[in-house]
Amino acid sequence: MNASDRTPADLLRSALASDPARPLVTYYDDATGERVELSVATFANWVAKTANLLQDGLSAEPGERVALLLPAHWQTAVWLVACSSVGVVADLGGDPAAADHVVAGPDRLEDGLACRGERLALSLAPLGRRFPAPPSGYDDYAVEVPTQGDVFAPYVPVDPDAPALAVGGTELTGAGLVERAREDGRRLGLAGGARLLSGRPWDTWDGVSAGLYAPLAAGAGVVLCRNLDRLPPEGLAKRVESERVTGTLV
């Protein structure tokens, strides 16, 4: 990664320039058996489409807040970097009534209705499937995002010193987030080509850093596991071996 990177979107651009084909996020859900692997290029394409949806579809502007009522998931990771690309604050698990827009998973749809702004629903189903019908009060992300452009450019340059992320009582600017992610990467011993397996929830900075930001800042990859408690110990050992994991946080 480049020393000049000051936002998560900068980190992703550097990763894309360095090695677009390497795995960035490998996601497992041990409740459904789902496995999804996204290269840097594929992840960046999802981010670009989602950022365009934010900027043009939701008319989100820098400084606005987007409540992300979502668990640790590969699509949540996409949304976090898309928010930083536009310059809006990603409020992970935040109060939808205080947000300008809300993005909710299937378990938080009722909560998300407290937001008076635009609302998007994610099914979080395998392969990013859409809902059979959009939930009441929401547009379906899986319906809206495919038509968005594959290249994103913000209408207003993103200020790295503006708030970028709120999670678990911690609020960070883009630059502060990048610096803290780099520190976490060093503490975890991450370097280019490393593979960190994380089963931690994303309700604290430590969880979301391990599951996304620290590997991204270090030029590493993450094996993101949801419902890991359903996997027997021998299953975890096999996963560590098959995914060439170099470090584990559960």
C-alpha positions as CSV (number, residue, x, y, z in Angstrom):
1,M,0.0,0.0,0.0
2,N,1.1,3.6,-0.6
3,A,2.1,5.9,2.2
4,S,0.0,8.6,0.7
5,D,-3.2,6.6,1.1
6,R,-5.5,8.5,3.4
7,T,-9.0,6.9,3.0
8,P,-10.2,3.3,2.6
9,A,-11.0,4.1,-1.0
10,D,-7.3,5.0,-1.5
11,L,-6.3,1.7,0.0
12,L,-8.5,-0.2,-2.4
13,R,-7.1,1.8,-5.4
14,S,-3.6,0.9,-4.4
15,A,-4.5,-2.7,-4.0
16,L,-6.1,-2.7,-7.5
17,A,-3.0,-1.1,-9.0
18,S,-0.7,-3.7,-7.2
19,D,-2.4,-7.0,-7.8
20,P,-6.0,-7.0,-9.0
21,A,-6.3,-10.8,-9.3
22,R,-5.3,-11.7,-5.7
23,P,-8.1,-12.8,-3.3
24,L,-9.1,-9.9,-1.0
25,V,-12.2,-11.2,0.8
26,T,-13.2,-14.8,1.1
27,Y,-16.5,-15.2,2.9
28,Y,-18.0,-18.2,4.7
29,D,-21.4,-18.5,6.3
30,D,-21.4,-21.7,8.3
31,A,-25.2,-21.5,8.8
32,T,-25.9,-21.8,5.1
33,G,-22.7,-23.4,3.7
34,E,-22.0,-20.3,1.5
35,R,-18.5,-19.5,0.3
36,V,-17.8,-16.5,-1.8
37,E,-14.3,-15.4,-2.9
38,L,-13.7,-11.9,-4.3
39,S,-10.5,-10.8,-5.9
40,V,-9.4,-7.2,-5.5
41,A,-10.8,-6.5,-9.0
42,T,-14.2,-8.0,-8.3
43,F,-14.5,-6.3,-4.9
44,A,-13.5,-3.0,-6.5
45,N,-16.2,-3.5,-9.1
46,W,-18.9,-4.0,-6.5
47,V,-17.6,-1.0,-4.6
48,A,-17.8,1.2,-7.8
49,K,-21.4,0.1,-8.5
50,T,-22.4,0.6,-4.9
51,A,-20.8,4.0,-4.7
52,N,-22.6,5.1,-7.9
53,L,-25.9,3.8,-6.4
54,L,-25.2,5.9,-3.3
55,Q,-24.2,9.1,-5.2
56,D,-26.8,8.9,-8.0
57,G,-29.5,6.6,-6.8
58,L,-29.8,7.8,-3.2
59,S,-28.4,11.3,-3.9
60,A,-26.1,10.9,-0.9
61,E,-23.8,13.8,-0.3
62,P,-20.5,14.1,1.6
63,G,-21.1,14.4,5.4
64,E,-24.4,12.6,5.4
65,R,-24.8,9.4,7.5
66,V,-25.7,6.0,6.2
67,A,-26.9,3.6,8.9
68,L,-25.6,0.1,8.0
69,L,-27.8,-2.4,9.8
70,L,-25.7,-5.3,8.6
71,P,-23.6,-8.1,10.1
72,A,-20.1,-9.1,9.2
73,H,-20.6,-10.0,5.5
74,W,-18.8,-9.5,2.2
75,Q,-21.6,-7.1,1.1
76,T,-21.1,-5.0,4.3
77,A,-17.4,-4.7,3.4
78,V,-18.5,-3.4,0.0
79,W,-20.7,-0.8,1.6
80,L,-18.1,0.4,4.0
81,V,-15.6,1.1,1.2
82,A,-18.3,2.5,-1.1
83,C,-19.3,5.0,1.7
84,S,-15.7,6.2,2.0
85,S,-15.6,6.6,-1.8
86,V,-18.5,9.0,-1.7
87,G,-17.5,10.7,1.5
88,V,-20.5,9.8,3.6
89,V,-20.2,8.5,7.1
90,A,-20.7,4.7,7.4
91,D,-22.6,4.3,10.7
92,L,-22.2,0.5,11.3
93,G,-25.1,-0.6,13.5
94,G,-26.1,3.1,14.0
95,D,-29.4,4.6,14.9
96,P,-31.5,4.7,11.7
97,A,-33.7,7.5,13.0
98,A,-30.6,9.8,13.1
99,A,-29.3,8.7,9.7
100,D,-29.9,10.3,6.3
101,H,-30.2,6.9,4.6
102,V,-30.3,3.3,5.8
103,V,-29.1,-0.1,4.4
104,A,-30.7,-3.0,6.3
105,G,-30.3,-6.8,6.3
106,P,-33.3,-9.1,6.6
107,D,-33.2,-9.1,10.4
108,R,-33.2,-5.3,10.8
109,L,-35.8,-4.2,8.3
110,E,-38.3,-3.2,11.0
111,D,-35.7,-1.1,12.7
112,G,-34.6,0.6,9.5
113,L,-38.1,2.0,8.9
114,A,-37.2,4.7,11.5
115,C,-35.1,6.4,8.8
116,R,-36.9,9.1,6.9
117,G,-34.5,9.0,4.0
118,E,-33.8,6.5,1.3
119,R,-33.8,2.8,2.4
120,L,-32.2,-0.2,0.7
121,A,-32.6,-3.8,1.8
122,L,-30.1,-6.6,1.4
123,S,-31.3,-10.2,1.4
124,L,-27.7,-11.4,2.4
125,A,-28.7,-14.6,0.6
126,P,-26.1,-16.7,-1.2
127,L,-24.9,-15.3,-4.5
128,G,-26.4,-11.9,-3.5
129,R,-29.9,-13.0,-4.5
130,R,-32.8,-10.5,-4.5
131,F,-35.8,-10.7,-2.3
132,P,-38.9,-12.4,-3.9
133,A,-40.5,-9.0,-3.7
134,P,-38.9,-5.8,-2.2
135,P,-39.7,-5.4,1.5
136,S,-42.3,-2.8,2.3
137,G,-40.6,0.7,2.5
138,Y,-37.4,-0.4,0.8
139,D,-35.8,-0.8,-2.5
140,D,-33.9,-4.0,-3.2
141,Y,-30.1,-3.5,-3.4
142,A,-29.8,-6.6,-5.6
143,V,-32.2,-5.1,-8.1
144,E,-30.7,-1.6,-8.1
145,V,-27.0,-2.2,-8.1
146,P,-26.4,-4.3,-11.3
147,T,-27.3,-1.4,-13.6
148,Q,-24.9,1.0,-12.0
149,G,-21.6,2.0,-13.7
150,D,-18.4,0.1,-13.3
151,V,-16.3,3.2,-12.8
152,F,-16.9,5.7,-10.0
153,A,-15.8,9.3,-9.6
154,P,-17.1,11.4,-6.7
155,Y,-18.7,14.7,-7.6
156,V,-16.9,16.3,-4.7
157,P,-13.4,15.3,-3.6
158,V,-13.4,13.2,-0.4
159,D,-11.9,15.0,2.6
160,P,-9.7,12.5,4.5
161,D,-10.0,14.5,7.6
162,A,-13.9,14.3,7.7
163,P,-15.7,11.6,9.6
164,A,-15.8,8.3,7.7
165,L,-16.8,5.5,10.1
166,A,-18.8,5.1,13.3
167,V,-18.9,1.8,15.1
168,G,-19.3,0.7,18.7
169,G,-19.0,4.2,20.1
170,T,-15.8,5.0,18.0
171,E,-15.9,7.6,15.2
172,L,-12.9,7.9,12.9
173,T,-12.0,10.2,10.0
174,G,-10.8,8.5,6.8
175,A,-7.2,9.4,7.6
176,G,-7.5,8.3,11.2
177,L,-9.1,5.0,10.1
178,V,-6.2,4.3,7.7
179,E,-3.6,5.0,10.3
180,R,-5.3,2.8,12.9
181,A,-5.8,0.0,10.4
182,R,-2.1,0.2,9.5
183,E,-1.2,-0.1,13.2
184,D,-3.5,-3.0,13.6
185,G,-1.9,-4.7,10.6
186,R,1.5,-4.3,12.1
187,R,0.3,-5.6,15.5
188,L,-1.3,-8.7,13.8
189,G,1.8,-9.4,11.8
190,L,0.1,-8.8,8.5
191,A,2.1,-8.3,5.3
192,G,1.6,-8.6,1.6
193,G,0.2,-12.0,0.8
194,A,-0.9,-12.8,4.4
195,R,-4.3,-14.4,4.9
196,L,-6.1,-13.5,8.2
197,L,-9.1,-15.6,9.2
198,S,-11.6,-13.6,11.4
199,G,-14.8,-14.8,13.0
200,R,-15.3,-11.6,15.1
201,P,-18.5,-9.7,14.9
202,W,-18.5,-6.2,13.4
203,D,-20.0,-4.3,16.4
204,T,-16.6,-2.9,17.5
205,W,-13.6,-1.3,15.7
206,D,-11.4,-4.4,16.5
207,G,-13.9,-6.7,14.8
208,V,-14.3,-4.6,11.6
209,S,-10.6,-3.8,11.5
210,A,-9.7,-7.5,11.6
211,G,-12.4,-8.4,9.1
212,L,-11.6,-5.7,6.5
213,Y,-9.5,-2.6,7.2
214,A,-6.3,-4.1,8.7
215,P,-5.8,-6.7,5.9
216,L,-6.7,-4.0,3.2
217,A,-4.1,-1.6,4.7
218,A,-1.4,-4.3,4.8
219,G,-1.9,-5.7,1.3
220,A,-3.2,-8.9,2.8
221,G,-6.5,-10.9,2.4
222,V,-9.2,-11.9,4.9
223,V,-11.1,-15.1,5.3
224,L,-14.3,-13.7,6.9
225,C,-16.4,-16.2,8.7
226,R,-19.9,-15.8,10.0
227,N,-21.6,-18.3,12.3
228,L,-18.3,-19.9,12.9
229,D,-19.6,-21.4,16.1
230,R,-21.4,-23.9,13.9
231,L,-18.2,-25.3,12.5
232,P,-16.5,-28.1,14.4
233,P,-12.9,-27.7,15.5
234,E,-11.7,-30.1,12.9
235,G,-13.6,-28.1,10.3
236,L,-11.8,-24.9,11.3
237,A,-8.4,-26.7,11.0
238,K,-9.3,-27.8,7.5
239,R,-10.3,-24.3,6.5
240,V,-7.1,-22.8,7.8
241,E,-5.2,-25.3,5.7
242,S,-7.2,-25.1,2.6
243,E,-7.4,-21.3,2.6
244,R,-3.6,-21.0,3.4
245,V,-4.5,-18.9,6.5
246,T,-1.5,-17.3,8.2
247,G,-3.3,-15.9,11.3
248,T,-6.6,-16.6,13.1
249,L,-8.8,-14.4,15.2
250,V,-12.0,-16.1,16.5
